[in-house]
C-alpha cells in the first residue's frame, strides 16, 4: 500500500494528505467532503457601537450642562465638590473609550468551512487569512489528486 502524500502540515495538528484532512484528533476523508472553502466570520460590533454612542451622548449631556443641580446633588471627590455634569462628562468619555477599544479589538476571523454528510462545520478557525488560505489550497490539491471536484 502506498503511503499518503502529505500536501500540507502546520506542525500543530493540521495535516492535509491526498486522502485525509486531519484537524487535531479529528480526521476527515477527502472523498467524504462535499464542499469546502474559506469562510469569513464577521465579529459582533453592536456592543462596542452601543457603548460608543451612549458614552458620546452622556458626555454631550455633561458638556451642555443639561443635568439640573436641583435634580442630582453634587458629588464629593477627594474633598472637592464636583458638579453632576462634570461626572456625566467623564463617565461618558470613559464609556465611549471602552466602546472604541472594543471596536478596535474585535477582528474578522477566517475559517476552513467544510461540508460532509454530517453537515457543515468550521474545521479550522484563525485570525490569519493566509494560514486558512494555505489549508484551503492544500484541500484543493487533495481533491485534484482524487479527480473529485467539490464546490469550493
Steps between C-alpha positions, in 0.01 A plus 500: 500500500633842404522744794303824482682795352505795743385813316500735798577495870538782748676282756227570756229250418384605152601261222365463148596188307374380167231293679433664842459835670623469859399770752653418839335167591223518237557348160290564189526286190548718192239295315249576781535877468239630257584869522780712645625854498615806687225652714513843666364521855392858556536629857207632702557876503164609645606502870800721427292733283232530768756582769662758274169669422369494858831631631501775242142601590574503875809713439293745292248523787788588732655754261168677445423503877162337440483343847335753732673537837163468673450150354825340618714618788863584439749221561791520747826366353820528706360783704388703197145555384445386142198595295284214362564630148876456545440144624279438195770638270774275641275195524390552138859532382596182689208300356573630149866402533402150612273474195778620272745248647248220447454606138876501445558163667235290325630370170380294211585135529538255217400136484547192286133407460429149383180316421472128566215257541485618863444863394702818473769590749787739543787254520775756566454861619770768510548876484764443230347486153819376335516199734143400415566559128794259512279228648226561241759485220632171638145364505462610136818305420368195686178509300691534173700185592171313529346672197214601724361846439299619800347842508760743644 
